[in-house]
């Protein structure tokens, strides 16, 4: 019973996190609520993707990456994010 309860709680947490996740594309609006376009959109998407990747740049033990390892991770993460 305890295992089932834990599984249900973990599932609910995962679903909630997936639903609540805002993507860079959904945040790309100006102060009047209109969608960005052109250079403003490109600049915003690059900054948003880079910021999102910087928060994910941690090693297997949970410590933040630094130097060349971080640069490499962020570069790959941003290129993967721009493909989707």
N, C-alpha and C positions, 0 to 999 in steps of 0.2 A: 504494500500500500504506500509506503514511504517513497519507494522508487517511482511509482506512478505519479505521485504528487510532485516530486521534483521534476520529472519529465514534462509534466503539464506546465509548471511554472517557467521552466526554461523555454518551452515552445512559445508561451505567451510573451515572454521577454523578447525573443527573436522576432516575432511577428510585429510587436509594437515598435521595435527599433527600425524594422524595414519600412513600416508605414510612415513613421515620423521623419524619416531621412529626407532632407531637402537636397535636391541636386543643384548643381551650379546653373543649369539651364532654367530651372524654376525661379532662381534668385535674380536672373538677369533682366531687371526692370529698372527704369529710371525713377526719379522722384515723383513723377506724375502717374506711375503705374503702367506706363507703356513699355513694351518689349524693346530691349536694346537692339541695335543693328549696326553693321559695318565695323569700323575701327573700335568703337566703344564696346561692342559685343566681343570682339576678338581679345581686347585688352582685359575685359572683365573675366572672360572664360579662362585665360591664361593665369591670371592672379588667383582666381577661385580654385582651379585645379592644383596649382602649386601649393596653396595654403592647405588644401585637403590632404595632399600627399605628404607635406611636412609633418602633419600630425600622425601619420601612419609610419613614419620612419623610425622604427624601433627594432632592436635585434631580438633574437629568440628568448633572451632572458628579461626582456622588457625595458632595457636601457635605451635611451635615444641614440641614434646613429650620429656620427660626426664625420667631418672631412670628406674624403673621396667616397666612402661607403654611402654617406647620406646623399651626396651629389648624384651618384649613380642610381640610387634607389628612386630619388625624386624625378630624375630624367626619365627613367623607365615608367614610373607611375603616371607621369603627366602624358607621355606618349600613348600609353594604354588608355587613359581617360579620354583623350581627344579622339580616339578611334570609335568610341561608343557614342 
